């Protein structure tokens, strides 16, 4: 009955690889987000999706691409992974017309 | 200049005391303000939010907002060791975008 879920929980990979992280929410929310939390614990928004449309795209490298097959899912695909991509990635969602956001458990990505 | 600033701490308080966590923000157009709690290795958890100047109370937590001073705080009464965590202040100022501060680590000692 997890509200916002992410898979995998841990991801260890080599530089240059391509990987995806999946996110699903069963709250009926219509906006979903991806955040990156670096080693200094700063939480920074990367993307926001509302009804399958990208409405916020922070200055992240174009190696990162969000993909939303439907309102309940927002996946994050990363091409050509770099050492600096190592971080914890959090998915979040928010209800219609409300700014409160609810976070998934996070995916710890380690690039070797 | 960071948009949302918090003292990184750690802030150490004895059990039963009041913990006071502070946050300043730079964008005067900010509309709403949030406090999240994050335990080590876990995801941020929403504690409360505030939109209007003044105080908002929820159980042992009180959020205080002063838009003129661009200042928001969180008071935790009767602090418990289980309150030990990092507290993240977040500000919503553009659509649904949240900008987070770096967090304040709170330690409640038994």
Interface residues (C-beta under 8 A of the other chain):
Chain A: X31 X33 X40 X41 X42 X43 X44 X45 X48 X50 X55 X56 X90 X94 X99 X100 X101 X102 X103 X104 X105 X106
Chain B: X31 X32 X34 X42 X43 X44 X45 X46 X49 X86 X88 X92 X94 X95 X96 X97 X98 X99 X100 X102 X103
